[in-house]
Amino acid sequence: MYGKVLFGINNIYTVRPETGADILCRIKGKVLKGCEDMYNPLTAGDVVEIDQGLITSLVPRRNAFTRWNRKRLTSQVIAANIDMLFCVSAPEEPPFRPRFLDKVIANSCCKYKDEYDIAIVLNKCDMGVPSHVRERLDHYEKIGIRTFMVSAKTGDGIDELRDHASGKTVAFAGQSGVGKSSLLNAFSGNVARRVGEISKKYNRGRHVTNYAVFVPDDKNGGGVIDTPGIREIFVDNIEPQQLILHFHEISEYYGKCAFSTCSHTVEKGCRVLEALEKGLILPDRYESYKRIYSELTEQAKVIYGKEYT
């Protein structure tokens, strides 16, 4: 019998079978086959085979939203088998952080071939949207990434967001304090998620979601996955020379530079640097590329526990 993992706490997983009521399950044996090198063997959205309350195997994921776990030096799966990722941010409280968004975009689909769509969701728009934030959102739209400006507090933009996700499995991800749980409550009326406050001292959110939770949409199909707040993220399993392929507007220059091993940071004859100088690439997006490239090269030993070449 097969079922979908709704959530797991202390290695006890709530699984919804193909038929019947939800059941509590444990993994059969000490390590689930096929997950030996992962930080966590299962997450919300995984499909598993179960037998009398035991999870006997994991059905291969068609995709997953992951991040690199710096402490354990391994991949951490946050949500599995999704159709779309809503990366939630805020214009203020906490401050808008485009560097974080660019890392999430670059990190997505690095381990799995079946891609999923990504959209940027700016919550708390009732507080006002500064011009520099609008400029960034306009740029995301220009390079083909859908953006939504919404307010969980007033309900503005929620219907459009809901229509866009109808029938799909959507994961909500973002930094602590951006109002992700409030947004999920407004987005899906059958969910009641605890809402946190912003730390006045550090102007950042406090964690209120401690584990990923999948909430199926029995009426329309699909469902939503709420994920824990992320304070920092490192890209997972990207070779430095492949990073350019994860930046939509920069990838068109891949393979066109004077040197095949071009890092697109200092070399003469670099088409990326030429495009940057001509104003064809947004400088702030290019800054995100440089910082990630630095993590993959100069800081690789500290962050990944190995050197990338």
Salt bridges, closest charged atoms under 4 A:
ASP22 OD1 - ARG16 NE 2.78
ASP46 OD1 - ARG61 NE 2.63
ASP83 OD1 - ARG62 NH2 2.86
ASP102 OD2 - ARG136 NH2 2.74
ASP102 OD1 - ARG285 NH1 2.78
ASP114 OD2 - ARG62 NH1 3.60
ASP159 OD1 - ARG162 NH1 2.76
GLU160 OE2 - ARG146 NH2 3.00
ASP218 OD1 - ARG16 NH1 3.56
ASP226 OD1 - LYS180 NZ 3.03
ASP226 OD2 - ARG193 NE 2.97
GLU249 OE2 - HIS139 NE2 3.01
GLU249 OE2 - ARG285 NE 2.81
GLU274 OE1 - ARG271 NE 3.73
ASP284 OD1 - ARG99 NH2 2.98
ASP284 OD2 - ARG136 NH2 3.01
GLU287 OE1 - LYS290 NZ 3.94
GLU287 OE2 - ARG291 NE 3.06
GLU295 OE2 - LYS103 NZ 2.63
